[in-house]
Amino acid sequence: MSDLNAADTALPSAAPKLGRLVVIGLGLIGGSFAKGLRERGLFSEVVGVDLDPESQRMAVDLGVVDRCETDLAAACQGAAVIQLAVPILAMEKLLGELAKLDLGTAVLTDVGSAKGNVLRAARLAFAGRAVRFVPGHPIAGSEQSGVEAANVELFRRHKVILTPSEQSDAAALALVDGLWRELGADVEHMDVEHHDQVLAATSHLPHLLAFTLVDSLAKRSENLEIFRYAAGGFRDFTRIAGSDPVMWHDIFLANREAVLRTLDVFRDDLDALRDAVDAGDGHQLLGVFTRARVAREHFGKILARRAYVDAMHSNDLIFLANPGGKLSGRIRVPGDKSISHRSIMLGSLAEGVTEVEGFLEGEDALATIQAFRDMGVVIEGPHHGRVTVHGVGLHGLKAPPGPIYLGNSGTSMRLLAGLLSAQSFDTTLTGDASLSKRPMNRVAKPLRAMGAIIETGPEGRPPLTIRAGGRLGGMTYEMPMASAQVKSCMLLAGLYAAGSTTVIEPAPTRDHTERMLRGFGYPVMVEGNTATVESGHKLTATHIEVPADISSAAFFLVAGSIAEDSELVLEHVGINPTRTGVIDILKLMGGDITLENQREVGGEPVADIRVRSAKLKGIDIPEDLVPLAIDEFPVLFVAAAVAEGRTVLRGAEELRVKESDRIQVMADGLAALGVKVEPTSDGIIIDGGSIGGGEVWAHGDHRIAMSFSVASLRATAPIRIHDCTNVATSFPNFLALSAQVGIRVAEEGKA
């Protein structure tokens, strides 16, 4: 198996057997490893070694191993792989015993949680001799213990961290990596020191605190009374103090250097918290508590998502959209994402407290909140769409504790790049796999021209590292391509640049940044497609009411237009003229859409939108409308697919660098449903007609998934839409609102 590499997801099932697997230590972890690989049939024999005769007997009876061996030398002679699953402080003695043996080409690996200690023991035992050792640590466990708890599913969807060194044998590393993947584990490779520090913070320190708190209360007789009144919070926090004392004694001694570093940092934070309580500093306390609560909620989501994936045994969340249905009723879609982002950014940089209502509680906007929390801004909420931002002023941000993770939010990354370019600290902006593929040179290049010091990844993609020391000077920037994100980035940088900064657009784009800057009292001069700001002013806290997002409303505008006998009202939708391209295009196609109760809220025009069924016709979409509907085109392609005649889109090359290549992905999906469609370099040609059923793939793009959900209204058979997980991050209640108005789409199995 020497041709395996770390990218392999599993060992080939048809490969010749690997010889003998020896597992030393038949507890929960060692037993589960042995049993899982024995059932996979990868080894000619699985042999267990354990000091406890009863564990040996049970291991054989339960099918964990083929046989047990009491003699270490006999077990290991001629072995292909030797797994060391003994307690951490027993590892040094075991490695010493193994070093006396002729192990041949056997690959050694282990399961200990303190890798530095294990690696030092291995180097000491083998004293420079070549050994094929791959340190490993499965992050999995159970409330049960012993070989009788061995579970072949224990490692599925759990992380296993391998900590190879530069001298590690590549073939041995690939083999161990492949074995864990065969057991369903998510394998990562990590530097030894980094691993021990991470585990010290996330596992070892919490156990130390729990042991200490319970001991502190229990050893004073006057505190014993406290236990009578302890509620669930105390029980939950101290649950881990019931762990095996001997095991944790070993772990703390083995990983003491990393534990001490983490403990020192925690002690400093605890001292700062004590000082805040002593001084009555409620602002400091609120900052700590809000950051902690959100971090805990984020951790809970990760665990919930992992549990969901475990249950589904797949990352593929499928929507089943059944044909037919008509729309009726009144609904309010979630708040505008663009305005939600900007309300947090400008509220954080303002002086005073900004209240936001109608905030979109999707993951993109929440990423912006977390970014500013990381930079020292106290933000309460969101709770039922309400957020309170305690602004720190234009120069009050602090260095974040590490890279700022922005998930899938391109808006967050591009706008933050502008306002962070003039800060007095370094910042690194990262994102998920999808965001990491998106182009950032469109903001990095003009910011560098202003004097910013910015580094990007290959081909101008994330991560972005923004260095302190860049002295920004104002400039006039003629944008080569219309983009509200680039324009907003430059205007935010202009708040810090010497002199004035002017941005000239080739075509109008959404102007939420200009409107909101004025709402915070910052002067902005707008003349046609030109916007100018100058430094030297301040932002003053205000109240913001976020209107419903027209991009989210667009799915229901198209749905109401194409479904038969339908009439629907969408309440309190933002109708900023730089965002209403979807309405203009649908009207040009013959859509029956009217605006009612028009008004202005917080500087943004809003209205209730009534949409009725209409017979749509194909059109050549005017290029001046393209920037005003750039996010809505996926669902507009659905409208074109059922319209009479041909629809042609040009000048929309930006669609190819969104969360997915929306031109190609929509073209592939529509073609799979029987629609005649031709993608072009900067657009698409769609011949309207009927839509059939079938399988389509959203490629993780929420707008694609929701667009094909709408297509089901005119489909002749069900549409199965794959890879829909990200819908919940952008439009959390899409399925519920769809069901409320009459669209027959649900998660497969829940319809």
C-alpha positions in Angstrom: 0.0 0.0 0.0 3.0 2.3 -0.4 1.2 4.2 -3.2 -1.4 5.6 -0.9 -1.4 9.3 -0.2 -3.1 11.5 2.4 -5.8 12.6 0.0 -7.2 9.1 -0.4 -10.6 8.8 1.3 -10.3 5.1 1.9 -8.3 2.0 1.2 -9.4 0.2 -2.0 -11.7 -2.7 -1.0 -10.2 -5.0 -3.6 -6.6 -4.4 -2.3 -4.6 -7.5 -1.0 -4.8 -8.0 2.7 -2.2 -6.0 4.7 -1.0 -8.8 7.0 -1.4 -8.6 10.7 -2.8 -5.8 12.8 -1.8 -5.7 16.4 -3.7 -3.6 18.9 -2.0 -3.1 22.2 -4.6 -2.0 24.8 -8.1 -3.3 24.3 -10.2 -0.5 25.9 -12.9 1.5 24.1 -10.6 3.2 21.6 -8.3 0.3 20.9 -11.2 -2.2 20.8 -13.2 -0.1 18.4 -10.3 0.4 16.1 -9.6 -3.3 16.0 -13.2 -4.4 15.6 -13.9 -1.9 12.8 -10.9 -2.9 10.8 -11.5 -6.6 11.4 -15.0 -6.2 10.0 -13.6 -4.4 6.9 -11.4 -7.4 6.3 -8.3 -5.3 5.4 -5.9 -7.4 7.5 -5.2 -11.2 7.3 -5.4 -11.3 11.1 -6.2 -8.9 14.0 -4.4 -9.7 17.2 -5.0 -8.1 20.6 -2.6 -7.6 23.5 -3.9 -6.6 26.9 -2.8 -7.3 30.5 -6.3 -8.1 31.7 -7.3 -11.7 31.1 -11.0 -10.9 31.1 -10.5 -8.2 28.5 -8.7 -10.8 26.3 -11.5 -13.3 26.7 -14.2 -10.7 25.9 -12.3 -9.3 22.9 -12.3 -12.7 21.2 -15.9 -13.6 22.3 -17.2 -10.3 21.0 -15.4 -10.5 17.7 -13.2 -7.5 18.4 -10.0 -9.5 17.5 -9.2 -12.9 16.0 -7.1 -13.9 18.9 -5.2 -12.4 21.9 -1.5 -12.8 22.6 0.1 -12.3 26.0 3.7 -12.2 24.7 4.4 -8.8 23.1 7.3 -10.1 21.0 5.2 -12.9 19.6 2.4 -10.6 18.8 4.5 -8.0 17.0 6.8 -10.2 15.0 6.0 -9.8 11.3 3.1 -7.3 12.1 2.1 -4.8 9.4 0.5 -2.3 11.7 0.9 -1.9 15.5 -1.7 0.4 17.3 -0.7 1.6 20.7 -3.8 2.2 22.7 -2.5 2.3 26.3 -2.7 5.1 28.9 -0.5 8.0 28.2 2.0 7.5 31.0 2.3 3.8 30.1 3.4 4.7 26.6 7.0 5.4 27.5 7.5 1.9 29.0 5.7 0.3 26.1 7.8 2.1 23.5 10.9 1.0 25.4 9.7 -2.6 25.2 9.0 -2.3 21.5 12.4 -0.8 20.8 14.0 -4.0 21.9 12.2 -6.0 19.2 12.8 -6.4 15.5 9.7 -4.7 14.1 10.8 -5.1 10.5 8.7 -2.7 8.3 5.8 -2.5 10.8 4.0 0.9 11.0 3.5 2.1 14.6 0.7 4.5 15.5 -1.1 5.5 18.7 -4.2 7.2 20.1 -2.8 9.4 22.9 -4.1 12.9 23.5 -0.7 14.5 24.3 1.4 14.1 21.2 4.5 16.0 22.3 5.0 13.6 25.2 4.5 10.5 23.0 6.9 11.8 20.4 9.6 12.5 22.9 9.2 9.1 24.4 9.4 7.5 21.0 12.6 9.4 20.1 14.1 8.4 23.5 13.2 4.8 23.1 14.4 4.3 19.6 17.4 6.7 20.0 17.9 7.7 16.4 16.9 4.3 14.9 14.6 4.4 11.9 11.0 3.7 12.9 7.8 4.1 10.9 5.8 5.9 13.6 2.7 8.0 12.9 1.3 9.7 16.0 -2.5 9.9 16.0 -5.3 11.1 18.2 -9.0 10.2 17.6 -11.3 12.8 19.1 -14.1 10.4 20.0 -15.4 8.7 23.1 -18.3 7.3 25.0 -19.7 7.3 28.5 -19.0 3.5 28.4 -15.5 2.1 28.6 -13.7 -1.2 28.2 -13.5 -3.7 25.4 -17.2 -4.6 25.9 -18.1 -1.0 24.6 -16.1 -1.5 21.4 -18.1 0.1 18.6 -17.3 0.0 14.9 -19.2 3.3 14.4 -17.3 5.2 17.2 -15.1 7.2 14.8 -17.6 7.9 12.1 -17.9 11.6 11.4 -15.4 12.3 14.2 -12.1 13.9 13.8 -8.8 12.0 13.9 -5.7 14.2 14.1 -2.4 12.8 12.8 0.7 14.7 13.8 3.5 13.6 11.5 6.9 15.3 11.5 9.1 16.3 8.6 10.9 12.9 8.9 7.7 10.8 8.9 7.6 8.0 6.3 5.2 9.2 3.6 3.9 5.7 2.9 3.3 5.0 6.6 1.4 8.2 7.0 -0.8 7.5 4.0 -1.5 4.0 5.3 -2.6 5.2 8.8 -4.6 8.0 7.2 -6.4 5.5 5.0 -7.1 3.1 7.9 -8.9 5.9 9.9 -10.9 6.9 6.8 -12.0 3.3 6.4 -13.6 3.7 9.8 -15.5 6.8 8.6 -13.3 9.4 10.4 -12.6 12.9 9.2 -8.8 12.9 9.2 -6.6 16.0 9.6 -2.9 16.5 9.8 -1.6 18.9 12.4 1.7 20.1 13.9 2.4 18.4 17.2 2.7 21.6 19.2 -0.4 23.0 17.7 -2.3 19.9 18.5 -1.3 19.9 22.1 -2.2 23.6 22.5 -5.6 23.1 20.9 -6.4 20.1 23.1 -5.1 21.9 26.2 -7.6 24.7 25.5 -10.6 22.7 24.4 -10.4 19.6 26.6 -7.7 19.7 29.2 -8.4 23.2 30.7 -12.2 22.6 31.1 -11.5 19.4 33.0 -8.9 21.1 35.2 -11.5 23.9 36.0 -14.2 21.4 36.7 -12.1 19.3 39.1 -10.8 22.5 40.8 -14.3 24.1 41.3 -15.8 21.0 42.8 -12.8 20.4 45.0 -12.8 24.0 46.1 -16.4 23.8 47.2 -16.3 20.3 48.7 -13.2 20.7 50.9 -14.7 23.5 52.9 -17.4 22.2 55.3 -19.3 25.5 55.1 -19.7 25.1 51.4 -21.2 21.6 51.5 -24.5 23.2 52.0 -24.2 24.8 48.6 -24.6 21.4 46.9 -28.1 21.1 48.2 -29.1 24.2 46.2 -27.1 23.6 43.0 -29.3 23.5 39.9 -28.8 22.2 36.4 -26.2 24.7 35.4 -23.8 23.6 38.2 -24.5 19.9 37.3 -23.7 20.5 33.6 -20.6 22.6 34.2 -19.1 20.1 36.7 -20.2 16.9 34.9 -16.7 16.3 33.6 -15.3 16.3 37.1 -16.6 12.8 37.3 -14.0 11.6 34.8 -11.3 9.1 35.6 -8.9 10.9 38.0 -5.9 8.6 37.1 -6.3 9.2 33.4 -6.5 12.9 33.8 -3.6 12.9 36.2 -1.6 11.3 33.4 -2.8 13.7 30.8 -2.0 16.8 32.8 1.5 15.6 33.5 2.0 14.5 29.9 0.8 17.8 28.4 1.8 20.1 31.2 3.6 22.7 29.0 0.6 23.4 26.8 -1.8 23.2 29.8 0.3 25.8 31.6 0.3 28.2 28.7 -3.5 27.9 28.3 -4.0 28.3 32.1 -1.9 31.4 32.2 -4.0 33.0 29.4 -7.2 32.0 31.2 -5.9 33.4 34.5 -5.2 36.8 32.8 -8.7 36.8 31.4 -10.1 35.8 34.8 -8.2 38.6 36.5 -9.5 41.1 34.0 -13.1 39.9 34.7 -12.5 40.2 38.4 -11.3 43.8 37.9 -14.4 44.6 35.9 -16.7 43.2 38.6 -14.7 45.1 41.3 -15.0 48.4 39.3 -18.6 47.9 38.4 -17.6 48.0 34.7 -20.9 46.7 33.1 -19.7 47.4 29.6 -16.7 45.1 30.0 -18.9 42.3 31.5 -21.4 42.7 28.7 -18.7 42.3 26.2 -17.4 39.1 27.7 -20.9 37.6 28.2 -22.2 38.4 24.7 -19.0 37.1 23.0 -19.2 33.9 25.1 -22.8 33.3 24.5 -22.5 33.6 20.7 -19.4 31.5 20.7 -21.2 28.8 22.7 -24.2 29.0 20.3 -21.8 28.6 17.3 -20.3 25.6 19.0 -23.7 24.2 19.6 -24.6 24.6 15.9 -21.5 22.7 14.9 -22.4 19.9 17.2 -26.0 19.9 16.0 -24.9 19.9 12.3 -22.5 17.0 13.0 -25.4 15.1 14.7 -27.6 15.8 11.7 -25.0 14.6 9.3 -24.4 11.5 11.4 -28.2 10.8 11.2 -28.2 11.3 7.4 -24.8 9.6 6.8 -24.5 12.2 4.1 -23.7 15.9 3.5 -26.3 15.9 0.7 -29.5 17.6 1.9 -32.2 17.0 -0.7 -35.3 19.2 -1.3 -38.2 17.3 -2.9 -40.3 19.8 -4.9 -43.6 18.4 -6.1 -45.4 19.9 -9.1 -48.4 22.2 -9.1 -49.7 24.5 -6.4 -51.0 28.1 -6.4 -50.0 31.0 -4.2 -52.1 33.1 -1.9 -51.8 35.0 1.4 -49.5 37.7 2.9 -45.9 37.1 4.1 -42.9 39.0 5.1 -39.6 37.6 4.0 -36.4 38.0 6.1 -34.6 41.3 6.4 -32.3 42.7 3.7 -28.9 41.1 4.0 -27.0 44.0 2.5 -28.5 46.5 4.9 -28.0 44.1 7.8 -24.3 43.8 7.1 -23.8 47.5 6.8 -25.9 48.3 10.0 -23.4 46.3 12.0 -20.3 47.8 10.3 -21.3 51.4 10.6 -22.9 50.9 14.0 -19.6 49.5 15.3 -17.7 52.5 13.9 -20.2 55.1 15.2 -20.1 56.9 18.5 -22.9 55.9 20.8 -25.4 53.0 20.8 -27.2 52.0 17.6 -30.4 50.0 17.7 -31.2 47.7 14.7 -34.6 46.1 14.1 -35.5 43.6 11.4 -31.9 42.2 11.3 -31.4 39.1 9.1 -30.3 36.3 11.4 -28.6 34.3 8.6 -25.1 33.0 8.9 -23.6 35.6 6.5 -24.8 38.6 8.6 -24.0 36.8 11.8 -20.4 36.4 10.5 -20.2 40.2 10.3 -21.4 40.5 13.9 -18.8 38.0 15.1 -16.0 39.8 13.2 -16.7 43.1 15.1 -17.1 41.2 18.4 -13.6 39.8 17.7 -12.4 43.4 17.3 -13.7 44.5 20.7 -17.2 45.8 19.9 -20.0 44.9 22.3 -23.0 43.7 20.4 -26.2 42.5 22.0 -28.4 40.1 20.1 -29.7 39.3 17.7 -33.0 38.4 19.3 -36.1 38.4 17.2 -34.3 40.6 14.7 -33.2 43.2 17.2 -29.5 44.1 17.7 -27.9 46.6 19.9 -24.4 47.8 18.8 -22.2 49.7 21.3 -20.1 51.7 18.9 -16.4 52.4 19.5 -15.8 55.2 17.0 -13.8 55.2 13.8 -10.6 54.5 15.6 -11.8 52.3 18.4 -11.4 48.8 16.9 -8.9 46.4 18.6 -6.7 43.7 17.1 -8.7 40.4 16.9 -7.2 37.4 18.8 -6.7 35.5 15.5 -7.9 35.3 11.9 -11.4 36.6 11.3 -13.5 33.8 9.9 -16.3 35.0 7.6 -17.9 31.7 6.5 -19.4 32.1 3.0 -19.9 35.9 3.2 -18.2 37.7 0.3 -19.9 40.9 1.3 -18.3 40.8 4.8 -14.8 40.1 3.3 -14.9 42.7 0.6 -16.3 45.5 2.8 -14.1 44.7 5.8 -11.1 44.8 3.6 -11.8 48.5 3.0 -12.3 49.6 6.6 -9.5 47.4 8.0 -6.9 48.8 5.5 -6.2 51.8 7.7 -6.2 50.2 11.2 -3.2 50.0 13.5 -3.2 46.2 13.6 -2.7 43.3 11.2 -5.8 41.3 10.2 -6.3 38.1 8.3 -9.7 37.4 6.7 -10.6 33.8 6.0 -13.7 31.9 4.8 -15.1 28.5 4.0 -14.2 26.5 0.9 -16.6 28.3 -1.3 -15.5 31.8 -0.3 -11.9 30.8 -0.6 -12.5 30.3 -4.4 -13.9 33.8 -5.0 -11.8 36.7 -6.5 -10.6 39.4 -4.1 -8.2 41.3 -6.4 -11.1 43.5 -7.4 -10.8 45.1 -3.9 -7.2 44.4 -3.2 -5.8 46.2 -6.3 -7.6 49.5 -5.8 -6.9 49.5 -2.0 -3.2 49.0 -2.7 -3.4 52.0 -5.0 -4.6 54.0 -2.0 -1.6 52.8 0.0 -3.0 49.7 1.8 -0.7 46.7 2.4 -2.7 43.6 1.4 -1.6 40.1 0.7 -3.9 37.6 -1.0 -3.8 33.8 -1.6 -3.0 32.4 -5.1 -4.8 34.1 -8.0 -6.0 36.9 -5.7 -8.2 34.6 -3.7 -8.6 34.5 0.1 -7.2 34.5 2.7 -6.6 38.3 2.8 -3.9 39.6 5.1 -4.1 43.3 5.8 -1.0 44.8 7.4 -0.8 47.7 9.7 1.2 50.7 8.5 -0.7 51.4 5.3 -1.3 55.1 5.0 -4.2 55.6 2.8 -4.6 58.5 0.4 -7.7 59.5 -1.3 -8.1 58.7 -5.0 -10.6 58.7 -7.9 -11.4 55.2 -8.9 -13.2 54.3 -12.1 -14.6 50.8 -11.6 -14.0 48.4 -14.5 -17.1 46.5 -13.6 -20.2 47.5 -11.7 -20.1 46.1 -8.2 -21.7 47.5 -5.0 -19.3 45.5 -2.9 -16.2 47.1 -4.5 -17.8 50.6 -4.4 -18.7 50.1 -0.7 -15.2 48.8 0.1 -13.6 51.9 -1.4 -16.0 54.3 0.3 -15.3 52.7 3.7 -11.6 53.0 3.1 -12.2 56.6 2.2 -13.4 57.3 5.7 -9.7 57.0 6.8 -7.9 58.2 3.7 -6.2 61.6 3.5 -8.3 63.9 1.3 -11.3 62.7 -0.7 -12.1 59.4 -2.3 -14.3 59.2 -5.4 -15.8 56.1 -7.0 -17.2 56.2 -10.5 -19.4 53.3 -11.6 -19.9 52.1 -15.2 -23.6 51.5 -14.2 -25.7 52.1 -11.1 -25.4 49.5 -8.3 -27.1 49.3 -4.9 -26.5 52.4 -2.9 -27.2 51.2 0.7 -23.7 52.3 1.9 -24.2 55.9 0.7 -27.7 56.1 2.2 -26.6 54.5 5.5 -23.5 56.7 5.8 -25.9 59.7 5.6 -28.2 58.1 8.1 -25.2 58.0 10.6 -24.5 61.7 9.9 -21.5 61.2 7.6 -21.6 63.5 4.5 -21.6 61.7 1.1 -21.8 63.5 -2.2 -23.5 61.6 -5.0 -23.8 62.9 -8.6 -25.1 60.3 -11.0 -22.8 57.3 -11.0 -20.2 59.1 -8.8 -20.0 58.9 -5.0 -17.4 60.9 -2.9 -16.5 60.8 0.8 -13.7 62.6 2.6 -12.1 61.8 5.9 -12.3 64.0 9.1 -16.0 63.4 9.9 -17.6 61.0 12.4 -20.4 58.5 12.5 -23.2 59.1 15.1 -25.3 56.3 16.4 -28.8 56.0 15.1 -31.9 53.7 14.8 -32.1 51.4 11.8 -35.2 49.4 10.6 -34.1 46.8 8.1 -36.7 46.3 5.4 -37.5 42.8 3.9 -34.9 41.7 1.4 -36.0 42.1 -2.2 -33.5 39.3 -3.2 -35.5 37.0 -0.9 -38.8 38.4 -2.1 -37.7 37.7 -5.7 -38.4 33.9 -5.3 -42.0 34.6 -4.4 -42.3 37.3 -7.1 -41.5 34.8 -9.8 -43.5 32.1 -8.0 -46.6 34.3 -7.9 -46.1 35.2 -11.6 -45.8 31.6 -13.0 -48.2 29.7 -10.8 -51.8 29.6 -12.0 -54.6 31.4 -10.2 -52.3 33.0 -7.7 -52.2 36.3 -5.8 -49.7 37.1 -3.1 -48.7 40.1 -1.0 -45.1 40.6 0.2 -45.0 43.0 3.1 -42.5 45.8 3.9 -40.0 45.0 1.1 -37.2 47.3 0.3 -37.6 48.9 -3.1 -34.4 50.9 -3.3 -34.2 51.9 -7.0 -30.7 50.3 -7.2 -32.3 46.9 -6.3 -35.5 46.7 -8.2 -34.2 45.2 -11.4 -36.1 42.0 -10.7 -39.4 43.9 -10.7 -38.5 45.9 -13.9 -37.5 42.7 -15.7 -40.6 40.8 -14.7 -42.8 43.7 -15.8 -41.0 43.8 -19.2 -41.9 40.0 -19.4 -45.5 40.8 -18.8 -45.6 40.3 -15.0 -48.6 41.7 -13.0 -46.8 43.4 -10.1 -48.0 46.5 -8.2 -46.4 48.5 -5.3 -48.7 49.5 -2.5 -48.3 51.5 0.7 -45.0 53.1 -0.5 -43.1 54.9 2.3 -39.6 55.6 3.5 -38.1 54.0 6.6 -34.6 55.0 7.8 -33.7 56.5 4.5 -34.7 53.4 2.5 -37.9 53.2 0.4 -40.2 50.3 1.2 -43.6 49.0 -0.1 -45.9 46.1 0.0 -45.7 44.2 -3.3 -48.7 42.5 -4.8 -48.0 39.9 -7.5 -50.6 38.0 -9.6 -50.4 35.2 -12.1 -49.4 36.4 -15.6 -48.6 35.0 -19.0 -44.9 35.8 -19.3 -43.0 36.4 -22.6 -39.4 36.1 -23.4 -37.3 39.3 -23.8 -33.8 40.6 -24.4 -32.9 41.8 -20.9 -31.7 45.4 -21.1 -28.0 45.5 -20.0 -28.6 48.6 -17.9 -30.8 46.4 -15.6 -28.2 43.7 -15.2 -26.4 45.3 -12.2 -29.8 46.0 -10.5 -30.8 42.3 -10.5 -27.5 40.5 -10.4 -28.5 38.3 -7.4 -31.9 37.5 -8.7 -31.0 36.0 -12.1 -31.2 32.4 -11.1 -34.9 32.6 -10.3 -35.4 34.9 -13.3 -34.0 32.1 -15.4 -36.9 30.0 -14.1 -39.4 32.7 -15.2 -37.7 32.6 -18.7 -38.0 28.8 -18.8 -41.8 29.0 -18.7 -42.2 32.2 -20.7 -43.4 32.2 -24.3 -40.5 32.8 -26.6 -36.8 33.4 -26.1 -35.0 35.2 -23.3 -31.5 36.5 -23.8 -29.2 37.8 -21.1 -25.8 39.5 -21.8 -23.3 41.5 -19.8 -23.7 39.3 -16.7 -20.2 37.7 -16.5 -20.1 38.4 -12.7 -22.6 35.5 -12.3 -19.8 33.1 -13.0 -17.9 34.1 -9.8 -20.7 34.0 -7.2 -21.2 31.2 -4.7 -21.2 29.0 -7.8 -20.9 29.6 -11.5 -24.6 30.5 -11.6 -24.8 30.6 -15.4 -23.5 27.1 -15.9 -25.1 25.6 -12.9 -28.6 26.9 -13.8 -28.0 25.9 -17.4 -27.2 22.4 -16.4 -30.2 22.1 -14.1 -32.7 23.6 -16.6 -31.3 21.3 -19.3 -31.8 18.3 -17.0 -35.4 19.3 -16.7 -35.9 19.5 -20.5 -35.5 23.2 -21.0 -33.7 24.4 -24.2 -30.9 26.5 -22.8 -27.5 27.8 -24.1 -25.0 29.3 -21.7 -22.7 32.0 -23.1 -19.5 33.6 -21.7 -21.4 36.5 -20.2 -25.0 35.3 -20.1 -27.6 32.8 -21.2 -30.2 32.1 -23.9 -33.4 30.3 -22.8 -36.2 29.2 -25.0 -39.3 29.0 -22.9 -41.7 26.1 -22.9 -42.4 23.4 -20.4 -40.4 22.2 -17.4 -40.1 18.5 -16.6 -39.0 16.7 -13.5 -35.7 15.1 -12.6 -32.5 15.5 -10.6 -30.7 18.8 -10.3 -27.7 19.9 -8.2 -27.4 23.2 -6.4 -23.7 22.9 -5.8 -24.1 24.4 -2.3 -25.6 27.6 -3.7 -28.7 28.6 -1.8 -30.1 30.7 -4.7 -29.9 27.8 -7.1 -31.7 25.5 -4.6 -34.5 28.0 -4.0 -34.9 28.8 -7.8 -35.5 25.1 -8.7 -37.9 24.9 -5.8 -39.9 27.7 -7.5 -39.6 25.8 -10.8 -41.7 23.0 -9.4 -44.8 25.1 -9.7 -44.8 24.6 -13.4 -43.0 21.2 -13.5 -44.7 18.1 -14.9 -43.0 15.8 -12.4 -41.2 16.1 -9.0 -37.8 17.8 -8.9 -35.1 16.5 -6.5 -32.7 19.2 -5.7 -29.3 18.1 -4.2 -26.9 19.9 -1.9 -29.4 22.4 -0.3 -27.8 22.7 3.1 -26.8 26.4 2.6 -30.4 27.5 2.1 -30.8 27.6 5.9 -27.8 29.9 6.2 -29.2 32.5 3.9 -33.0 32.2 4.1 -33.6 30.3 7.4 -37.4 30.0 7.0 -37.7 29.5 3.2 -39.3 26.1 3.4 -41.8 27.3 6.1 -42.8 30.4 4.1 -43.1 28.3 0.9 -45.4 25.8 2.5 -47.5 28.7 4.0 -48.2 30.3 0.5 -48.6 27.0 -1.4 -45.2 25.9 -2.9 -44.9 22.1 -2.4 -41.3 21.8 -1.4 -39.8 20.2 1.7 -36.7 18.2 2.8 -36.9 14.8 1.3 -38.4 12.4 3.8 -40.3 15.2 5.5 -42.7 16.1 2.8 
